[in-house]
Amino acid sequence: DLDAFREENGSLTEGVPLESGGTLRVLFTERELPRELMNQHIADNRILALAMDVKEREPNLRCVFVTKDINLRIRADALGLVTEDYENDKIENPEVYMGVRELEVGKGDIDDFYARGELAPPDGVNGVYPNEFALLKDRNAPNHTALSKYSAQKGRFVPLLKSLKEGAWGLRPRNKEQSFALDLLLNDEIKLVTIVGKAGTGKTLLAIAAGLQKTMEEQVYQKMLVSRPVFPLGKDIGFLPGTVEEKLNPWMQPIYDNVEFLMGLSRADKKAGRSYKELIDLGLVAIEPLTYIRGRSIPNQYIVVDEAQNLTPHEVKTIITRVGDNTKIVLTGDPYQIDNPYVDSTSNGLVHVVNKFKHERLAGHITLTKGERSALAELASNVL
């Protein structure tokens, strides 16, 4: 993009005007690095030195150092530079779309909903997104409720899938939010599902259970692919000892644990003595680092991307555009537990997808708020 901009507007070294105002310049500095930045082989040091040089050469201009790297911002601030985060990639509304709302309805509306299998949005209710869930409450009898989902095609709220009573792969929903999640996960018409929730809400377990159900039981997909970004291990894992599998095993172990737990829930597999390792050997299930997905076209698969909050919007786009025919992709994560220093709770790839796809019929989202792992895990998640 910079090269095309240069060809169209002139020399970037001398500076080219921008439509929005200001001038774009590419600068270099040959001056010796200050004592605080002595190691000139570190790129960050040279960038900081250039910013300090610009500040000294243009004392009448306000010099602002803009970067996504929070560590670099802290160093720049310590050197006396004005610093800012790059704001352009953040969602406008920091409140993440929840995927569900409560609606009060008139007397008899819930009975009509069950009888007819649909209900028009109440008067004054606007801005309902495709596949958004609603807890319908009788305003005269608040305990009289119904779970529903908005069908953009019909323009009405409709009941959840009947198959939810049986759960997925022996796993049944424990609360209404998990019921909403399974409705999205088991619906073949919805190709992109995002599930946000804190630790212990069951987001990853539900996604994998639905994947096993759709792949092994219903055979809608040929294979289930489960992946996680390896950012907490460093983008380059070459320095770690052992084979690639040995390097990744500790980080991928929670996925293995979930699959192994779910295999124990299946009576047929328990009786046959089948394990998740056998499914992997047969090619029915694959557990891979996210870096292996890039550059591939992935048809006829059920894909689960765990810890998606550690991805940038560009990385998420790269992954979703790999999806081929008859492939479903599920993104799970917690926007408030991020290991990537280049994103935060409003600029990470997961919330970016939630915000961009909430208007689309092919996508659905739900936020899980109730922990189901244990009373202690729920308490720790809330108070620590």
N, C-alpha and C positions, 0 to 999 in steps of 0.2 A: 504493500500500500504506500509506503514511504517513497519507493522508487517511482511509482506512477505519479505521486504527488509532485515529485521533483521534476519529472519530465513535463508536467503540465504547467507548473508554476515557476520553475527556475531553480537556482542554487539554494540548497538547504543550509549551506555554510553561511551565505550572506543573509539568508532569511527570506521566507515567503509569507505573504499576508494570508490570514485565515478568514473565511466568510463570517465566522462568529466574532471576529475581532482579534487583535493581537497578531503575533508573528511566530512562525515555527522555524526554529534554527537547530542545526546539529552542531554541537561544539566539541572541541578537544582542548585539553590543557597539557602543556609541556612543563609546567612549573613543578618544582620538587614538592613532594607530599609533606604536609605538616607532621610534626612529631607523633601526633595521635594516630596518624594513618601511614606509618612507615612502610608497611608491607605493600608495595605497589603491584604485586602479583594477584592481590585480592581485588576482584572487579568492584565490589562494593566500596572499597577504599578510594578507588579512582573516581567513582561516581560522586562520592561525598566531596572529594577534593575539587572536582569541577564545580559543584554547587557553591563551595566556599569561594572559589575563584570568581564566579559570576557575581556573587554578593559583593566582593571587594571591588571589582571593576565597575560595577553599576550601583554606586552607593545611593543614588536617588530613586532607584527602582526597588519595589518590594520583591524579594526573592523568596519563593515558596518551594519547598522540596516535597514533591508528591510521589508516594509509593504505596503499594499494597503490602510491602514487607514491614511488619510492625517492629521487628528488631532493628531494621535500618532506620525507621522513623525515630526510634529511641536514641540511636547513635547520633543522628542528625540534630536532634533537639539538644543533646549534650554538647554539640559543637556550636550551638548558638544559632542554628538555622530554624526558620519557621517551617513547620511540617504539616502536611495534610494527608489523609487517606484518599485514595482514588474512589470517588463517590459514584461515578457514572454507571457502574455495574450493579449497584444496590437497588433492591426493589423499593418502589416509591412508598408503599405502605408497609412499615416494619411488622405489622400484625399479620402473622401467617394465616392464610385461609384455612379454616378448620375442617371444612367439608361437611359440616352438619349444623343444623339450626333447630330450635324449638318453635313450633307454631301452635297457637291456640285456634281451635276450630269450633264451629257451632254445635249445638245439641243435635245428635243424630248423624253428624258428618262421619264420625269414625265407623259407625255401623254401616253406613252407605259405602264407605271405603272398602270394608271387608266384603260387602255383598257384590259391589260392582268391580272391584279390583283397580279402582282409580279414584282420584279426587283432584279437582281443580284447585289451584292456589287460592287461599282466602283473599278477600278484597283487601287491597292495600299492600299485598306482598309482591314485591318486585325484585328484580336482580337475582333470581335463583339460577344457579349455574347447572349445566348438564351433569347428571349423576350426583348431584348434591343430595345428601340425606336430610330427613326431617323427622323429628319426634313429634307426632301429632298428639295434642292434648285437648281433651274436651274442657272448654272453659267452665262448664257447669259441674264437671266431675273430673278434677285433675288427675285422678288415678286411672281414668279410662284413657288409654294411650294406644298408639300404633306406630310401628316403625315403617318408614317409607323412603322412597328414592325418587328424585325428580327425573322424569323422562322428557328430554328436550324434544323428542320426536312427537310425542303425544301432547306436550305442554301440560302434563298432569303428574301428580305424585302417584306412584305405583308401589305395590308390595315388594318386599325383598324376595330373592330366589327361594323357592320351596325347599331346595336341597340343603339349605342352611341347617335344618333340623338334624341332619345326619352329620354335619360338620365336614371336615376335609381330612382324609387319611386317618380317621379315628380321633381327630382333634376337634372338639366342639367349642364354640365361642362361650366365653365366661361373662361377657357383658355386652351391652348394646353396641358399643364402639367396635368390638371385635366382630360382631355380627355384620356391621357395615363393611368392615375390612374384608371379610370373607366373601361378601356379596360382590365386591369389586374383583377380588382375586379369582373367583370361580366363574365370572361372566366372560364368555369368550368374545363378546362384542367389544369389550374394553381392552385396548391393547397396551395402555400405559397406566400403571397404578403407582401412586406415591403414598407412603405411610410414614407419618412422623410420630415419634413418641419417645419418651424418656426410657431409661433402662428398666427392663422388667415388665413392659406393657405387652409383650408378645408379638411385636411387629415382625421380627425375623422368623420366628417359629411359625406364625400364621402363613407367611409368604412361602416358606419351604414346604409346609404341609399341603398347601393348595397346589404347589408345583408337583409334588409327588402324586397327588390325586389326579391332576390333569395329564401327567406324563405316564404314570404306571397303570392307573386304574382305568381312566377314560381314554387314554392314548390319543388325546387331542394334539399333543406335541411329541416329537421323536426323542427329545432329550431335555433335561433340566440343567441349566448352567448357573452356578452360584459363585459370586465373585465379591471381592472387597478391594478397595484401593490399598496399596501398601505404603501409603505416605508415612505412617508412624515409624516404619522401618527404614525410611529414606527412599527416595525415588530410585537410587542406584543401590541394589542389594548385593552387588558383586563383591564387596569387601567382607561379607559375612561368610563364615566357614561352611563347608558342606555343599551338597547338590542344591538345585533350585527348590526341590520339594522339601529338603531338610531346612532350608532357610525360611521357607514360608509357613511350615507346619505350626509354629507357635502362634502366629497371627491368624491363620485360617482355622485353628482348633475350635473356636466357638461354632463355626459352621459345621464341622465334623460332628461336634457334640449334638447339635440340633438335629442333624440327619439321623444320627444313631438313635437318639431318643424317639424320633418319629417312627423309625423302623420297628422299634419295640412296641409301638401302639398298634401296628398292623398285625392282625391275627394270622393272616395268610403267611406273611413274611416271618413272623415269629415261629410258626409251625414248621415252615420250610427251612428255618435256620439261616435265612438270608441276612446279610449284613450290608451296610452302606458301601463297604469295600468291594463287595461283589457287584453292586450296581455300578460302581465306578469302573470296574474291570470290564463290565458288559457294555460300557459306553452310554448307559441310560442317565447317569448323573455325572457331572463334571464340576469340580471345585477348583477354580483357577484365580490367580491374581488378575486384577483389572487390566494390567498392561498387556495381557495376552489377547484381549478382545479387540484392541484397536487395529484398524486396517482390515478387519474381516467382515464378510457378509454372513449374517447368522439367521438362516431360515428355519422354520419349524421347531423352534425352541422356546422354552419357558425360562426367562432370565431373571435372576434375583441379584440386584446390586445392593449389598449391605454397606452401612457406614457411608452413604452417599453424600453426607454433609461435608466430607473432606474433599469433595471434587469442586473444581471451578466450573462456572457456566460453560466455558469452552470444552472442558473435558466431558461434561454431561452431554453436550451436543454431539461430540465425536462418538460417544457410545450409542446414543439413541439412533443416530443416523446409520449405524451398523445393522439395525434391525431389518431382517428380511421378511418375506411372505410368511404368514401364519406364525409369527413370533410375538410373544407377550413379554414385556419388560416391567419389572417391579423395582422401585427404588425405595429403600428404607433408611431411616437415620434419625438422629437427634441434632437439630441445628444449634443446640447449646452445649454440645460436647464435640469440639473441633480440635483436631491435631494439626491442621494445615495453617501455617502462619499467614498465608496469603488470602484467606477468606475469613469471614465472620458470620454471625447469625443472620445477617441480611444480604450477604453477597455470595453465599455458597451455592453450588450447583443444585442442591436439593430444593431449597426454597425458590430458586430461580425457575425451576421446572414447575413447581406447584403454582406459582404466580402466572406463568405464561400459558399453561395448559388448562387452567380452570374453566376456560370458555369452550373447550373442545369436547365433542361427544365421544371421542375415542379414549378419553382420559378420565380418571377418577381419583379423588384424594380423600383421605380421612386422617384425623389426628387422634391418636390414642392417649388418654390421660390417666387411666387407672392402671396401676401396677398389679400384676397377677402372679408374680414370681413367688413372693412370700410377704408376710406382714413386715418382717424386718427389712427386706429389700425395698419395699414401698416407703417405709419410714426413712431409710437412709437416702433414698432418691429425693425425698422432699426436704429433709432438714440439713443435709450435709452440703 
